[in-house]
Amino acid sequence: MNRTFFDKQYKYQLIAEDIKRDIFSNHLKANTPLPSIRAYAEKYDVAPNTVANALHLLKSEDIIYTYRTKGYCISGEIEEIKIALAKKLINKLLSEIEHIGLTQQELMKLINSKYKE
């Protein structure tokens, strides 16, 4: 079964999305270390393993990397990664839109009306 935008997300996925938002909004800078797993566990009130799973997910997307003495660090190519992820999301959105039967013109009308709000 294909996943949709409305599928349930696990806690570690929500934490990964929150950290990703912080990175992509420049609250966290490229090539700098992330806070510790313990600090994130306290922030989100979860077990350290949950945070570790979130960080592994971000690492699998090349958003972060491990550095032996600093722990997890933010990729130096974060802008390129952001663009690649945006393209992937656009393709996913277009695929979902096709499944509900909207034409490209109808989609563009919806997008334009959203930006005018």
C-alpha positions as CSV (number, residue, x, y, z in Angstrom):
1,M,0.0,0.0,0.0
2,N,1.3,3.4,-0.9
3,R,1.9,5.9,1.9
4,T,0.0,9.2,1.8
5,F,0.5,12.6,3.4
6,F,-2.0,11.6,6.1
7,D,-0.2,8.5,7.3
8,K,0.5,8.3,11.1
9,Q,4.1,9.2,12.0
10,Y,6.1,7.7,14.8
11,K,7.5,10.0,17.5
12,Y,11.1,9.6,16.1
13,Q,9.8,10.8,12.7
14,L,8.1,13.8,14.2
15,I,11.3,14.7,16.1
16,A,13.4,14.3,12.9
17,E,11.0,16.6,11.1
18,D,11.3,19.2,13.8
19,I,15.1,19.0,13.7
20,K,15.0,19.2,9.9
21,R,12.8,22.4,10.2
22,D,15.4,23.9,12.5
23,I,18.2,23.1,10.1
24,F,16.4,24.3,6.9
25,S,15.2,27.5,8.6
26,N,18.9,28.3,9.4
27,H,18.3,28.1,13.2
28,L,21.1,25.5,13.0
29,K,24.0,26.2,10.6
30,A,25.9,23.9,8.2
31,N,28.9,22.0,9.5
32,T,28.0,22.8,13.1
33,P,27.3,20.1,15.8
34,L,23.8,19.3,16.8
35,P,22.8,19.4,20.5
36,S,23.5,16.1,22.3
37,I,21.1,13.1,22.2
38,R,20.5,13.6,25.9
39,A,19.6,17.3,25.3
40,Y,17.1,16.4,22.6
41,A,15.7,13.6,24.8
42,E,15.0,16.1,27.6
43,K,13.6,18.6,25.1
44,Y,11.1,16.2,23.6
45,D,10.6,14.2,26.8
46,V,11.5,10.9,25.1
47,A,14.0,8.1,25.6
48,P,17.5,8.6,24.1
49,N,16.8,5.7,21.7
50,T,13.9,7.6,20.2
51,V,16.2,10.6,19.5
52,A,18.9,8.3,18.1
53,N,16.4,6.9,15.7
54,A,15.4,10.4,14.6
55,L,19.1,11.2,14.0
56,H,19.7,8.0,12.1
57,L,16.8,9.0,9.8
58,L,18.3,12.4,9.2
59,K,21.7,10.8,8.6
60,S,20.1,8.4,6.0
61,E,18.8,11.5,4.2
62,D,22.4,13.0,4.3
63,I,21.1,16.0,6.3
64,I,23.5,15.3,9.1
65,Y,26.7,13.2,9.5
66,T,28.6,11.8,12.4
67,Y,31.9,13.4,13.4
68,R,34.0,11.3,15.8
69,T,34.7,14.0,18.4
70,K,31.6,16.2,17.9
71,G,28.8,13.8,17.6
72,Y,26.2,14.6,14.9
73,C,26.9,17.6,12.6
74,I,24.8,19.4,10.0
75,S,25.8,18.7,6.4
76,G,27.9,21.4,4.6
77,E,25.7,21.0,1.5
78,I,22.4,21.7,3.2
79,E,21.2,24.1,0.5
80,E,21.6,21.5,-2.2
81,I,19.9,18.9,0.0
82,K,17.0,21.3,0.7
83,I,16.5,21.7,-3.1
84,A,16.6,18.0,-3.7
85,L,14.1,17.3,-1.0
86,A,11.8,20.1,-2.3
87,K,11.9,18.4,-5.7
88,K,11.1,15.1,-4.2
89,L,8.1,16.5,-2.3
90,I,6.8,18.3,-5.4
91,N,6.9,15.0,-7.3
92,K,5.1,13.3,-4.5
93,L,2.5,16.0,-4.3
94,L,2.0,15.9,-8.1
95,S,1.5,12.1,-7.9
96,E,-1.1,12.5,-5.2
97,I,-2.9,15.2,-7.1
98,E,-3.1,13.0,-10.2
99,H,-4.7,10.3,-8.0
100,I,-7.5,12.6,-7.0
101,G,-8.1,13.6,-10.6
102,L,-7.1,17.3,-10.7
103,T,-5.6,18.6,-13.9
104,Q,-2.4,20.7,-14.0
105,Q,-4.5,23.9,-14.6
106,E,-6.8,23.1,-11.6
107,L,-3.7,22.6,-9.4
108,M,-2.2,25.9,-10.6
109,K,-5.5,27.7,-9.8
110,L,-5.4,26.3,-6.3
111,I,-1.7,27.2,-5.8
112,N,-2.3,30.8,-7.1
113,S,-5.4,31.2,-4.8
114,K,-3.4,30.0,-1.8
115,Y,-0.6,32.5,-2.4
116,K,-3.2,35.3,-2.8
117,E,-4.6,34.6,0.7
